[in-house]
């Protein structure tokens, strides 16, 4: 079997075994904009953070954003900054914030030309030798994600943030992934692969 095809099939199997749903109440983007004032200091007023270690939220799927906020609030995802921010949020607050940030447009980044070849190889074909699945099987060829399966959009995300999350998944520090699929994939990646694919993702659009 073709190596890229094999990696793609493997990724699809991994993704399908890890799908989980999160019910999302109807969010009000206008209300979310008002409530997002406390988020703006880190994530920017339009969800485009200036610090590359803080994620861009603009354009992210509503259901995914709600899940992350719930996970921070309920301790399934740990972060000393986000935990106290999420603690007082009610479900409607989360839905409103998610509606607002998902309605914003992410500001695209650029990939490091020196990392594009390896990054594209991992993103589109994975690494059959080490068992790393192709990222695009779950996150799509253009990094738009899959809202039905609750797989996040990645295109344009800060490379530094993506590397940090891959390392946290690899170590098990972050463990709120369905079916351990990201932990399984990240744990097989080299640091060079993480940096390359993160850079490639930053430049996807």
C-alpha positions in Angstrom: 0.0 0.0 0.0 1.2 3.5 -0.8 2.8 5.0 2.4 0.7 8.2 2.3 -2.5 6.2 1.7 -1.6 3.9 4.6 -1.0 6.8 7.0 -4.3 8.4 5.9 -6.3 5.2 6.5 -4.6 4.8 9.9 -5.5 8.4 10.8 -9.1 7.9 9.8 -9.4 4.8 11.9 -7.9 6.6 14.9 -10.2 9.6 14.4 -13.4 7.6 14.1 -12.6 5.6 17.2 -12.2 8.8 19.2 -15.2 10.9 18.1 -17.1 12.4 21.0 -20.0 14.9 21.0 -20.5 17.9 23.1 -24.0 19.5 23.3 -23.8 23.2 22.6 -26.7 25.5 23.5 -27.5 28.3 21.1 -24.9 31.0 21.5 -25.4 34.8 21.1 -22.4 36.3 19.3 -23.4 39.9 20.4 -23.6 38.8 24.0 -20.4 36.9 23.6 -18.6 40.0 22.3 -19.5 41.8 25.5 -18.5 38.9 27.7 -15.2 38.5 25.8 -13.7 41.7 27.3 -11.9 39.6 29.9 -10.6 37.3 27.2 -9.2 40.1 25.1 -6.1 40.7 27.2 -4.6 37.3 26.1 -6.6 36.3 23.0 -7.1 39.7 21.4 -10.4 41.6 21.0 -11.1 39.6 17.8 -9.6 36.3 18.9 -6.3 36.8 17.3 -3.7 36.7 20.1 -0.4 38.6 19.8 1.5 36.2 22.0 2.4 33.1 20.0 2.1 30.9 23.1 -1.6 31.9 23.5 -4.0 30.4 20.9 -5.9 32.2 18.3 -9.6 31.6 18.9 -10.9 33.4 15.8 -12.8 31.2 13.5 -12.6 28.1 15.7 -15.6 25.8 15.8 -18.2 26.7 18.5 -18.6 23.1 19.8 -14.8 22.8 20.2 -14.5 26.1 22.1 -17.3 25.1 24.4 -15.7 21.7 25.1 -12.4 23.4 26.0 -14.0 25.8 28.3 -15.9 23.0 30.0 -12.7 21.0 30.3 -10.9 23.9 31.9 -13.7 24.5 34.3 -14.1 20.8 35.3 -10.4 20.0 35.5 -10.1 17.8 32.4 -7.7 20.3 30.9 -5.2 22.0 33.2 -3.9 25.5 32.8 -3.1 27.9 35.7 -4.4 30.9 33.7 -7.5 29.4 32.1 -8.8 27.4 35.0 -9.8 30.5 37.1 -11.1 32.2 34.0 -13.4 29.3 33.1 -14.5 28.6 36.7 -17.3 31.2 37.0 -18.7 30.6 33.5 -22.2 29.2 33.0 -23.1 27.1 30.0 -24.8 30.0 28.3 -21.6 32.2 28.9 -19.6 29.5 27.2 -22.0 29.2 24.3 -22.0 33.0 23.8 -18.2 33.3 23.9 -17.9 30.4 21.4 -20.5 32.0 19.1 -18.5 35.3 19.1 -15.0 33.9 18.6 -16.2 31.5 15.9 -17.7 34.4 14.0 -14.3 36.2 13.8 -11.7 35.8 11.1 -8.4 34.3 11.9 -5.3 36.2 10.8 -3.2 33.9 8.7 0.4 33.3 9.5 3.4 32.2 7.4 5.4 28.9 7.5 9.1 28.8 7.8 10.3 27.9 4.2 13.0 25.7 5.7 10.4 23.6 7.5 7.7 23.4 4.8 8.8 20.2 3.1 8.9 18.1 6.3 5.8 19.8 7.7 3.8 19.1 4.6 5.0 15.5 4.6 3.8 14.9 8.2 0.6 16.9 7.8 -0.5 15.2 4.6 1.1 11.8 4.8 2.2 11.2 8.4 5.2 8.9 9.1 4.4 5.3 8.4 7.7 4.1 10.0 6.9 5.5 13.4 3.2 5.3 13.2 2.4 9.0 13.1 -0.9 9.5 11.4 -1.5 12.2 8.8 -3.0 15.3 10.4 -5.2 16.1 7.5 -7.3 12.9 8.0 -9.0 14.6 11.0 -8.2 18.3 10.5 -8.8 18.4 6.7 -6.5 19.2 3.8 -6.7 22.9 4.4 -6.7 22.7 8.2 -10.4 23.7 8.6 -11.1 20.8 11.0 -14.3 18.8 11.3 -17.0 20.4 13.4 -19.3 17.4 13.3 -16.6 15.2 14.9 -15.3 18.1 17.1 -11.9 18.1 15.5 -10.6 21.7 15.7 -9.5 24.0 12.9 -5.8 24.4 12.8 -5.0 26.6 9.8 -3.2 29.8 10.9 -2.7 28.8 14.5 0.6 30.0 16.1 3.3 27.5 15.6 4.7 28.0 19.1 1.3 27.2 20.6 0.8 24.1 18.5 4.3 22.8 19.5 3.5 23.4 23.1 0.2 21.4 22.8 1.9 18.5 21.0 4.5 18.3 23.7 1.8 18.3 26.4 -0.1 15.6 24.6 3.1 13.6 24.2 3.9 13.7 27.9 0.3 13.1 29.0 0.2 16.5 30.7 -2.8 17.3 28.4 -5.2 14.5 28.4 -8.6 15.8 27.2 -8.4 14.2 23.7 -11.1 11.7 22.8 -9.8 8.1 22.7 -6.3 9.3 23.5 -5.8 9.9 19.8 -3.7 13.0 20.1 -1.6 11.5 22.9 -0.9 8.4 20.8 0.1 10.5 17.8 2.1 13.1 19.5 4.1 10.6 21.6 5.5 9.1 18.4 6.6 12.4 16.9 10.1 13.8 17.1 10.6 17.4 18.2 11.7 18.2 14.7 8.5 16.8 13.3 6.4 18.8 15.8 8.2 22.0 14.9 7.9 21.4 11.2 4.2 20.5 11.1 3.4 23.3 13.5 5.1 25.8 11.2 3.3 24.3 8.2 -0.1 24.6 10.0 0.7 28.3 10.8 0.9 29.0 7.1 -2.1 26.9 6.0 -5.1 28.8 4.6 
